[in-house]
């Protein structure tokens, strides 16, 4: 009986420590499971689960040490050492926030003093007329940057495994919240708020486990484009600078922008509609639609509609910066073609527009199109979190 209790207790302890992390980190098979509720239960009850395991093995260990046989004592010592190793690895090495740390020194520079390669991709945010840019190479490692723009707190997030950049308001139930990286679900980063310990999905801003399950963070508009393209539109923008402490970690993402990193979780599939193919996703009127990046690169302008709402997705000459706009303008629906010098021309009114959506030539000069929030993402991520997505053909 004591041996059975001992075996059950040891297996219980090892399973609790391993599964608590296994379900929410990219171990083989873990991210294909719908196991968040179980993972959250284990995580929030880990102390109780440990106590149960300790209780199961305490009586057998006491009996083994009362006996004269040396072999059971050796087994206890060896398994104890193994448990300590597992405990250390799964609590201090394999946890997400022990692998990816928050920036400790967060500072910004203007375009003149900036050290960033101007061809680098950034997430750009404008609030109350103030612009800031966050290089993917920096936020890709940290996964989140808590900041404020124009007096408004923001949370800039990025998941390199899904190629998802999102900006949210960190206010939860009227309170400014702080978040830690807790792991991932279906390869997408998850954050835990410090107050309720709920888990929030980075790609959608939805709480998927915990007391606030089902609630949604308020999303804020952002753009992904090269720093050069961002500064063309916002020359007074401030740019996040690298934290020197994490120089090595940033260097590992040097080729991430172009999708040529060595990591199989972060590199690009150059063919279309493969798990790691790039796509552009848009959500309008609760309908999601996705566009192949290769098609956008070839055509440079995609005129389309979502839910009877006409839109256009355009690619800049750098083949990295992209935008989307509502194209119903006045009594017309504009249909764009690429024009010289990174400009667009409407085939009906023959007005000319720049990549910021501003008319620069024609009767509507000075008018602006309403932007549409759009995202670059890996195909496996978009279809996972938008299973009913429409596909542009």
N, C-alpha and C positions, 0 to 999 in steps of 0.2 A: 504493500500500500504506500509506504513512504517513498519508494522509488517512483511509483506512478505520480504521486504528488510532486516530487522533485522534477520529473520530466515535464509535466504540465506547467509548472511554475516557471521553469527555464524557458520553455517555448513561448509562454505568455509574455515574459519580460523582453525577450529578443524581438518578438513580433510587434509589441507595442512601440518600442524604440524605432524599429526599422520602418514599419508601415506608416507611422506618423509623418515621416519625411518622404517615403517612397511614393505615396499617392500624390504628392504636390511638388515633385521635382522630376526632371526628365530622365528617369530610369527606364530601362527597357520595359515596354508594355504599359507603363503607369499612366501615360497621358491619353491612352485610347479608352480608358475606363471612365464611366460616369460614377465616380467615387467621392465626390466632394463632400457629400453629407457624412459619409463614413470617416473621411479624413478629418473633417471638422470635429466630429464626436471624439475621435482619438486625441486630437490636439487639445481640446478643451477639458478632457478628462484624464490627461496623461498622468497626473499625480495619483489619482485614484487607481488607475490601471497598474501603476508601479507598486502601490501599496498592496494590491491584491496579489501580484506576483511575488512580492517579498513574503507575504503571509503564507503563500503556498509552499515556498521552499524553506522557510525558517525551521519548521518541525523536522523535515528530513535531514537538513544540515546538522541540527543539534544531535539527532540520533547517530548520524555518521561519525561525528566527532566523539561521541560517547563510546562507540565501538572500537575494536582493536584493529580492524581491517584498514590497511593503508590506501588501497586502491580507490574506494569511494571518496576519501579525503583529497586524493590527487585530482580526481575528476572535478570535485567542487572548486579546487583552486584554479584549475585550468579554465573551467567555464566562467569562474569569477573574473579572471583576466580577460577572457573573450568578451564578457559583458561590459566590462569597463571600456574596452576598446570600441565596441559598438556604441556605447553611450556617448563616448567622446566624439566619434566620427559623426553620428547623427544628431548631435546637439551643438557641436562647435565647428564642424567643417562642412557638412552637406546642406545645412539650412541656407535658404536663399539670402537672408540678411547677414550671414557670415561669409558669403561668397561675393556679394555685391554691396558695397558700403555706400552710404550717403556722402555727398561732397561735404568736406569740412570747411573749405575756404571758397565761398561763392562770390565771385566778383565779375564785373562787366567792363568792357572797354568800348569806346566809340570806334567808328570805321578807321580813323586815322591811327589809333593805337592798337588796333586789333591784331592778333597773331594768327588768326585762323586762315587757312587756305580758302580763298574766295570761291573755289569750285566745290567746297564742302557743302553737303546737304544740311539744312537747318529746319527746325520747326519755328515758324515766325508767328508772333502774337501781337495784336494791336488792341489796346484798351484805352479809352479816353484820349485818343490821339497820341499815345506813347507806344513806341514799338520796341520789341526785344526779339532777339534771335538766339536759339538754343541748338548748337551743333549736335547732330545725331551721334557723332563719335563720343561725345561727353555724356549725353543723357542715355545713350544706348547702354553704357556700362552701369550707370547709377540707377537706371529705370525710372527715376522720378527726380524732379527738381521742384521744391517748394519755393515760391517766389511771390512777388506782388508787382502789379503794373498799374499805374494810374490810381493807386490807393486801393486796388482790388486784389485780394489774395488769389493765387492760381496754383494749380498743381500740373506741371508739365510732365507727361509720362511717355515712355517709349519701351516697347518690347521687341528686341532684335530677332527673336525666334518667330514672331508673327509679322514683323516689319510694320508694327502699328504705332503711330504717334497720335496721342490724344491729349487735350488740355481740358481740365475740369476745375470747377470751383471746389475748394476743399471744405466748404461749409456743409455740415450735416445737421439737420434739425436746428438750424439757426446758429450753430456753433462751429467755429473754425477748428478743423480736425487735423491731426497729424497722422501719417500713415507709415507703415513699414512694409517692405517687401517680404511676403510670407511664403511665396512659392509660385506655382503656376497650375492652371487648369486647361487641359487640351492645348498645351504649349503656350498659353497666354498668361502673362504675369498677373499675380493677385497681390493686392495690398490689404493689410489689416489696419483698421482704425484703432486708435489708442483708447477710446472710451468704451465702445461696446464690443470690441474684438471681432466685429463682423469682417467677412472677407469680400473684397470688391474686385471685379474683373476689369482689367485694364482696357480691353478692347471696346467695352460697352458702358463702363461706369456703373454697372449694376452690382448690388450686393447679392452674392450667390450663396452665402452661408452666414449663420449667426442671427442675432436679434433683429437686424435690419434687413434681412433677406427680402428681396423684391424692391427695395428702394433704389433710387437712381441718383447719381451725382449729376449736377448741372454741367453740361458740356459747353465749352467756350470755343468760338471760332479760331481756327489756326490754318496755316499753310505750310506745306513741305515743298521746299525749292532750294536752289543753290543760294549761298550767301550773296554772291554777286547779283543774282536776280532780285533778292530781297532788298539789297541796298539800292538798287536802281529805283525801287518804289519808295523805300523808306531810308533815305541817306543818313538820317539822324538816329537810326536805330542803335541800341546798345547790344553788344554781343557777349554771350557768356564765355568766359575764359576757362581754360583747363586748370584743374586743381593739381598742382605739381606732385602731390603725394600719389596720384593715380596715373602717372605718366605711362607706366608699363601697361596698365589695363587699357588705357586709351589707344595705345599703339597696336594692341591686338585687334582693334576694330578699324585699323587704317584703311583697309580695302572694303569695308562694309558698304559704303555708299554705292559702289559699283557692283556689289553682289559677288565679289571675287574672293571673299574670305575663305579660309580652309575649313571652317566649321560646317559640318553637314546640316546643322540646325539653322544656320544663318546664311548660307550661300544660296545663290539664285539658280533656278532651273531656267536655262535660256529658251527652251521650247515652251509653247503656250499650254496652259491648263494642266500643268504638272503641279504637284504639291507646293514646290517652292517657286513657281512662276509668279511674276509680278502682275498685279491687277490694280485697277483703280475702282474703288467702291463709292457709291453714293446712296443715301437714304433720303427719299422725298415722300411725304404723305404716307409714312409707315410702309413704304415699298422700297426694297433694296434692289439695286441693279449694279452689275459688275462689268468692267471693260478690260479686255486683254491689253496689257502694256505693249506687246509687240504690234498689235493693230494700231494703237495710238501712235507709236513711233513711226510706223509706215505712213499713216494718213495725216498725222499731226493735228488734225481737227476732226472731232466726231460730233456731228449734229444728231440729236436724239430727243426723246421725250420720256418722262417717267410719270405715270399717272396723268396723262394728258398735259403735263407741264413741259414745255420745250426747254431744252438745255443744250449747252455745247461744252465739250471738254477739249481743252487746247494744250498743246505741248510747246514749250519755248524752244528756241534754236539750240539751246544747250542740251536738249534731249533728256533733261533731268527735272526741270521745273514744269509744273503743270497747274492748271486752273480749271474751274468749272463755273459757268454763269447761267442764270436764267436768260433766255433769249426772246421772251415776249417783251417788246418795246413799243410803247404807244399802240398804234393799230397794226403793227407789223410783227411777224415772227422772223427774227434775223437768222440767216443761215450763213455761217462763216466759211471762208477759205483762207489759207495762209497767204499772207502778202509779204512784200519785201521788208527787210529790216525788222523782223520779229513783230510784224503787225498783222492784223486781221482785216479782211474786207467782207462786208455783207453783200451777198450776190443780188439782193433785191434793191436795197436803197443805195448801194455803192458807197456807203459810209465806211470810214476806216477807224479801227479801234486798236488800242494797245493791249498788252498782256495784263494790265491792271483792270481791264474792262472799261476803259475810258475812251469815248469817241474823240479822236484827234483831228478828224477831217470830215466835213459835211455839215448839213443843217443842224445836226444834234451835237455839234462840237461842245465838249465839256460835260456832256451827260455821262452817267456811269451805269453799267449793268449791275444787277444784284448778284453777288457771288453765291455759289452753291458749295456747301462743305463737301469736300471729297478727300479720299484717303488712298495712299498707296499701301498695298498689303500683299502678303503671300496668299495665294489662292486657297491653300488648305485652311488658313485662318478665316478668311472671309466666308467661305461656304460652311464652316463649322458654326460660326456665330450668326450667320444669316442663311439658314438652310433653305429658305424659300426664295432666295435671290433670283431675280431675272438676270439673264445673260445676254449681253449685246452681241448680235450676230452681224 
